[in-house]
Amino acid sequence: MNNSLSHILNHLGEDREQGYDAVVPPIVQSGNFTYPTVAAMRAVVQQEMDKPLYTRGFNPTVGILRKKIAALEHAEDALVFSSGSAAIASAVLSFVKAGDHIVCVHKPYSWTKKLLAELLPRFGVEHTFVDGTDAENYRRAIKPNTTFFMLESPNSLTFELQDLATVAAIAKEHGIITLCDNSFNSPLFQNPIDHGIDLVAHSATKYINGHSDVVAGVLAGSHAHMRQVMQKEFMTLGACPSPHDAWLLMRGLRTLELRVHRSADSAEKVATYLAAHAKVKRVYWPGLPDHPQHALAKKQMKRVAGLMSIELDAPDEAAVERFCDNLKTFLIAVSWGGYESLQWPVCALKGPSGYYTDLPFTMVRLYIGLEDPELLIADLKQALARV
Ligand SMILES: *Cc1c(COP(=O)(O)O)cnc(C)c1O
């Protein structure tokens, strides 16, 4: 069972005899590596992607993690970055040039939006944001210079899905490269490559690490695509992870299966409770049977993970704040995917930044962590009574 999930999480890539037969792989906290001869060095320089020369390129601890991520995403290879945003930006930059056009799902992760809307136009790369709930909108937005499709299914605020297989097929017809931000699903609940997507990115800060103590990102795809990103953007922009962070990510992976199922189980209970509550106008979570894209979710995702948004039936921002301030187990914080439940009120981030102005002030994103779900529901109940 060499590609079973438990083999990947517990053993894959860990040549224990190379690390004193220690059960846990060593943290090779070294920036550079030495060779007995010039010939030995010369041989490694030719294989900088997979052999230790300099840690910005390859590091043995990071190398173990790369093998696990690739296997989890059904990819040939993977790269690890110092953040999810670095993984996404490096991938997009690697496949576009001045004069190209990108089609991206609307309401993507905020810094993906900034990359497309603010950074790339400075270098002559244009974009169109489309409503991805209709895959044909990707086809309609294609121009002669379209080279890249960006997907995020579902996105992490309004949880809209894109039909991965259909969008991938449209892209293939036109020789367009596809990238899906798969952070929401973790590699366990959806594998975009199986649906024909070329590149998969994760903010490993979220479920992959799972303990709210590391910021990191991963990118998975074919050997050829990973080599291209590695030789250009990965090495040039230099957003490599520290070996210690890679080791922490590996430690997080040991419990990935337990964590994401616990989070999803509890999310189902919480979403069902909230959907029936009079003070909740709407629950954005594709796992609910009456979600407009529930059928698509069942088709392309194995399960629906533990992040959702709600719209409160609140008269004003003060009522939203009363709800949020009275929640005790849901910490007020950005990010998600750790052990702790979180709340992220849209009204806290609206305004000067100019982001999220298209979202209702009554919206609160909830991340369902590993606590007892009955405790979370009781907490929501008492806070909703104050709306
Ligand atoms: C957090 C997040 C990112 C960015 O990842 P960082 O690790 O914070 O750079 C990208 N996409 C999604 C969906 C995210 O939640």
PDBQT file of the ligand as one rigid body, heavy atoms in Angstrom, charges set to zero:
ROOT
HETATM    1  C1  LIG A 401      -4.573  32.253   3.428  1.00  0.00    +0.000 C 
HETATM    2  C2  LIG A 401      -4.922  32.001   2.015  1.00  0.00    +0.000 A 
HETATM    3  C3  LIG A 401      -4.024  32.309   0.977  1.00  0.00    +0.000 A 
HETATM    4  C4  LIG A 401      -2.686  32.970   1.215  1.00  0.00    +0.000 C 
HETATM    5  O1  LIG A 401      -1.827  32.159   1.920  1.00  0.00    +0.000 OA
HETATM    6  P1  LIG A 401      -0.672  32.726   2.906  1.00  0.00    +0.000 P 
HETATM    7  O2  LIG A 401      -0.072  31.485   3.433  1.00  0.00    +0.000 OA
HETATM    8  O3  LIG A 401      -1.358  33.567   3.923  1.00  0.00    +0.000 OA
HETATM    9  O4  LIG A 401       0.237  33.526   2.059  1.00  0.00    +0.000 OA
HETATM   10  C5  LIG A 401      -4.392  31.999  -0.320  1.00  0.00    +0.000 A 
HETATM   11  N1  LIG A 401      -5.585  31.436  -0.585  1.00  0.00    +0.000 NA
HETATM   12  C6  LIG A 401      -6.472  31.140   0.380  1.00  0.00    +0.000 A 
HETATM   13  C7  LIG A 401      -7.766  30.511   0.003  1.00  0.00    +0.000 C 
HETATM   14  C8  LIG A 401      -6.172  31.406   1.705  1.00  0.00    +0.000 A 
HETATM   15  O5  LIG A 401      -7.063  31.114   2.661  1.00  0.00    +0.000 OA
ENDROOT
TORSDOF 0
